[in-house]
Amino acid sequence: MHSHSLRFAQATTAQDIDQDRCQALINCWIDVSNAGGAAGFPFPPIDEGDAAPALEAIVESLAPRTNHLLMALDDDELVGWLNVRRDAYALIAHWGTLHHVQTHTSRRGQGIGSALVKEAHRMARAEMGLEQLHLAARAGEGLETFYESLGWKEIGRWPGALRFGSGDDRDEVLMLVDL
């Protein structure tokens, strides 16, 4: 991938995502999850029967003020995506959460994930008016290092919060970035 060919597209309503793009998002999620990626499905393998309803729930909840889906495209090929959500409740409406950050496994190591998160920072601030983003990451995957390289800081952990099997409990790492 040449960096000049990477572009970003947003969806803020269900009508912004056609069937082909929806299928590409599902395929990416299946690929990432089955490769062990920490993208919302902790027990691979998954298939379309798992990913399609989960994606449909995200797409149906898209809204310009509160829920954006950000996609990384190389030409017109989907190479990664993430979801930024915020609560409309005035007390906490100044921050949002980052969900399902993923890069298609065939495109890893090309800077797409970093570019996608940086664009999420820009979009969250400029288009959603957010001042902070929060996320919860699975410990033991190197995710803390990835996000720290992009300006995030660890603000706490829920020890042993994630149980992947007998004897395989992991912390959930809480992270924040000021925009």
N, C-alpha and C positions, 0 to 999 in steps of 0.2 A: 504494500500500500504506500502510495506517496501521500504525504501529509496534505498536499493541496487537493487531493480527491476526497478527503473526509469532510462531510458536512453533517449538519444536525437538523432534525425535523422534530416538531412538537405536535402532540395531539392533546387538545383540551376538551374535546367532546367525542362521543362515540362515533359521530359522523366523520371525524378526521382520519379514521382508520378503515381502509377498505379490506376486503376479504383476503387479498394476496398479502398485504402487510400484516394482517392478523395471523395468518398462517406462518409467516416468517418469524414473528415474535414467539409463537408457540414452539416452532422448530428450534429456535435459539435457546429457549428456556429448557426444553428437553435435552438438548445437546450439553448445555452447561451443567444442568443437574446430574445427568448421567455420568459426567466426567468428575463428579464429586464437588462441584461448585456450590458455594454457600449462597444460593439464590432463592431460598424459600421452600425447597423440597428436601428435607434432610435424609430421606430414606430412598435412594435410587435402587432400582431403575424406576423411572417414571415414563409415561407415554402420553399420547394426546388426550386420553381420557382424564388424566390428572391436570395437565397444563391448560387445556382449553377452558374449563370452567373457571380456573383461577385467573386466567387472562381476561375472560369475559367479565368477571367481577370488577377488575381494575378498569377496563374500558368503559363499562357502564357507569362507573363512579367518576369518570373524568369531568372536570368542571373548570372553567377559566380561572376562578378565584382560588380554588382549593386543591386541585388535583391535576397534575400534568404528567404526561408520559413523554420522555425525551429519547429519541432514537439517533444512533450514529449510523450514517450511511456512507458507503464507499460506492460512488456513482449512485445506483439505486438499490444496491444490495445492503440489507440490514446486517450490520456487523456488531451491534451492541445496543443495549437500552437500559433504562432505569425509570423509576417513578418517584416524583416528589409530591408529597401531600402535606397539607396543613389543616388545622382545625379552624373553623370560622369563628369560634368562641373568642370574643375580644381579649380576654385575659391572656390567651396564649397564641393569638393569631400572628404574632411577629416572628414565630419560628415554625419550621416545617421538618418533615422527616424524609430521609432518603431510603428507598426500598428497591430491592431486586436488581442491584447493579450487576451487569453481566456483559461480557464480551464473548462473541462466538469463539469456541475453542480453536477453530482453524485460523483465527486472527489474533491470538494472544501474542504478547511480546512485541506488539507494534505500536504501543502507546495509545491505543484506542480507549482503554479503560480510564487512563489518566485524562485524556482529552474530554471524554464523556463527563467525568466528575467535575472537571473545571468548567465545562459548559453548563452543568447543572448549577454550579455556584453562581455564574453570571445570570442565568435564567431566573433562578430563585430570587435573586436580589432585584434585577431590573424589571422582570415581568410579573413576579408574584409579590414583590414588596417585602420579602423576608429579610430578617436581620441575622438569623442563625439557621443552621441545619443540624439535625441530630440523626444519629443512626445507632443501631445495635448490630454488632458483628460477632460472628462465631470465632471464639478463640481457637488457637492451634492451626490456623490456616494462613498466617502471615498477613492477614487483613489489616491489623493495627499498623504495621510498617507501611503498607500501601497508602492508607489514608493519612498517616502522619506525614508522608512525603508530599501530600497535597494540602497541608495546612491544618488538618484535623488534630484534635488533642483528645486523649483518653480522659474521661471525667469520672469513670467508675466501672465497676464490674458487678454482675450478679454471679457469684461463685456457684459453679456446678448447675447452672440454670438449664443447660441443654443436655438431655440424656439421649445419646445415640445408640446405646446398648449397655449391657451389663458391664460395669467397670469403665465405661467411656462417657463420663460426665465432663462437660466443658463449660467454661465461663462464657457468659454473654458480655461482650465488651461495649460499653457505652461511650460514644464519641460525639464531639461537637466541633463545628467550625463557625466562626463569626464571619459574616459576609461583608 
